[in-house]
Amino acid sequence: MLNPKKLEQVIQQFQDAVPQGVKDLGQDVEAKLKQIFQSQLAKLDLVTREEFDAQTQVLIRTREKLTELEKQFEQLLSQQEHK
């Protein structure tokens, strides 16, 4: 198996060997990509996790209420049939 510490050492040696200009270019590219991704994500119609969780709770309560109303409706139909 690969030794994780040895792998980290190799990666660090590689990073240390990369010229500063290439590192800077990589950082610039990373920053630009982040900017592009954020811009594109902002255009999507997404909701936050908090909004999603809140809507999930609303849906659960609505489903419970619907089930209760269905039971009441069935009881009323049953009473109507017995008359």
N, C-alpha and C positions, 0 to 999 in steps of 0.2 A: 504494500500500500504506500501511497504517497505520504510523506511526513509533512503535515501542515506548516510547521515552523520552517522547514527547508524550502517549501514552496513560497512562503512569505519572504524569505531571504532572497530568493531568486527574483521575485517580483520587485523587491526593493532595489536590488542591484541593477535591474533593467531600468527602473525609473531614474536611478541616479546617473545612469549612462546616457540617458536621453538629453540632448542639448536643450538649453533653456529656451531657445527660440521655438523649438518644436513643442515644448511644454506650454509656452504662452499661446501658440497657435491652437493647441488642443483645448486650452481653457477658453479661448475666444470662440472656438467652434461650439464647445459645450454651452457657453452662455447664449450664443445665438440660437442653438437648438432649443434650449429651455424657453427662450423668448417666443420662438415660433410655436412650440407646443402649447404654451400658455395662451397665446393668441387664438390658436385653433380650438382649444378646449373652451375658451370663453364664448365662441360662436355656437357651441353645441347647447342644446336645451337640457342641461343636467341639473339635478338637485343635489343638495348636500346630504350627507349621511343622516344628519339630524332631521332634515325635512322628510327624508324617506322613512325614518323610524317613527316620526310623528304620524305620517299618513298611514303607516302600517297599523299603529294603535287605533286610529280612527276607523280603519277598515275592520279591525277585529270587533270593536264596539258596535259598528253598524251591522256586522254579520250576526252578532249576538241578539241585537234588537230585532233583526229580521226573523230570526229563529223564534223568538218570543211572539212576535206578531203572527207568524204562521201557526203557532200553537193556539193562540187566541182565536184565530180565524177558523181553524178546524173545530174548536169547541163550539163556536157560534153556529157553524154549519150542522154540527151534530145536534145541538139544541133545536135548531130549526126543523130538522128532519123528524124529531120526536114529537113535534106538535101536530 
